[in-house]
Amino acid sequence: MGLIKAALGSVSGVLADQWKEYFYCDSMDADILVSKGRKRVSGRSSNTKGSDNIISNGAVIAVNEGQCMMIVDQGQIVEFAAEAGEFTWNASTESTIFSGDLYEGLMGTWNTLKRRFTFGADTGKDQRVYFFNMKEIVGNKYGTPAPVPFRVVDANIGLDMDVSVRCNGEYSYKITDPMLFYKNVCGNVTRDYTRDQLDSQLKSEFLTALQPAFAKISAQGIRYSALPGHTMELAEAMNQVLSAKWSGLRGVSVVSVGVNSVTASAEDEATIKELQKSAVFRNTGMAAAHMVQAQAEAMKSAAANKNGAMMGFMGMNMAQNAGGLNANALFQMEQNTPKQPAAKGWKCSCGAENTGKFCVECGASRPAEGWTCACGSVNKGKFCPECGAKKPAAAPLYRCDKCGWEPADPKNPPKFCPECGDRFNEDDVR
């Protein structure tokens, strides 16, 4: 009886699996990272008794925008598609008479029937379709439960100190390598793999990576209070720190990091302000002005002395003489200090105004001054010191001698003035 039941079950199972399947995945919610594909079966469909986890040859799989599809056969990834549209799988080991050559379909069906009989009418096979959410997963809140060290560097005043900051905000991530995510994270899921199964681990690692990411940010000279304006740099720094665990192990990458607020302790804030205030007085002119202000306040206090203004002014003079330095001496030092010539500015092709050797916006080097000879040497004189060539004459600049109109590009004027119609000639060269 067992053999007869297995034979009948094998025949009915093979016949039921002859129909080609149509797999799809509805719009995936933001909470779903991976979803198992389901066969579409309508009320008029005859494909209602097919085996689960069996994909017939020629099956059609619909891939939506923001998704990618993966076929797993006997636990091994055999197909992958990341382009939206219709995908037809013509390499399945489950033959059907409705796909390909009829004779090959019949022979493949016969071999499938024999194999199923040896498994007691069971399929003896597992084939699955998985869909991955490739959209950006947003709304992941974070906040430092304890202060995080942040190095404050200010080259202008020689400041280099560590402070403790607290920050909070949101970050987003996305699956960038579905194969790694399948192999190392979700594996064979029966229906859906949701973000709540992974978010707690990601959040813990994200907060751990904040400290080395802050170190990279502070090395660029960015103050902690300016972090909300440098979220792209912070996201890049986080990806560098998390690349081994997230990108290299799980196939996940940080897309953006939003910072709501970054605050330091009141003690650290007071220390930084005091150091900045003290550094201002390295300028003798500023120190003299501060001393004049202090003397003015002292004179007001002396005039209001309850023992008499004379006693107040005597005390003020004694304090001034004991200090060993007065405002006049500081102003004299300021006048004797040689002034540094102001750096000559230049405008980059990106539009930024600069004074250094490189553009602060795009990093382009400052263009060489002078003229470039045909031999490649940059010169400032009238002759090239390398080959002796003479400096080429400057291109003529034009202005209409009738109406005074000047072309936008004076080196390449039009043939006629667009204002008065006069023809440009040698009289228009200025």
Secondary structure, 3 states (H helix, E strand, C coil): CHHHHHHHHHHHHHHHCCCCCEEECCCCCCCEEEEECEECCCCCCCCCCCCCCCCCCCEEEEECCCEEEEEEECCEEEEEECCCEEEEECCCCCCCCCCCCHHHHHHHHHHHHHHHHHCCCCCCCCEEEEEEECCCEEEEEEECCCCEEEEEEECCCCEEEEEEEEEEEEEEEEECCHHHHHHHHHCCCCCEEEHHHCHHHHHHHHHHHHHHHHHHHHHCCCCHHHHHHCHHHHHHHHHHHHHHHHHHHHCEEEEEEEEEEEEECHHHHHHHHHHHHHHHCCCHHHHHHHHHHHHHHHHHHHHCCCCCHHHHHHHHHHHHHHHCCCHHHHHHHHHHCCCCCCCCCEECCCCCEECCCECCCCCCECCCCCEECCCCCEECCCECCCCCCECCCCCCCECCCCCCCCCCCCCCCCCECCCCCCECCHHHEC
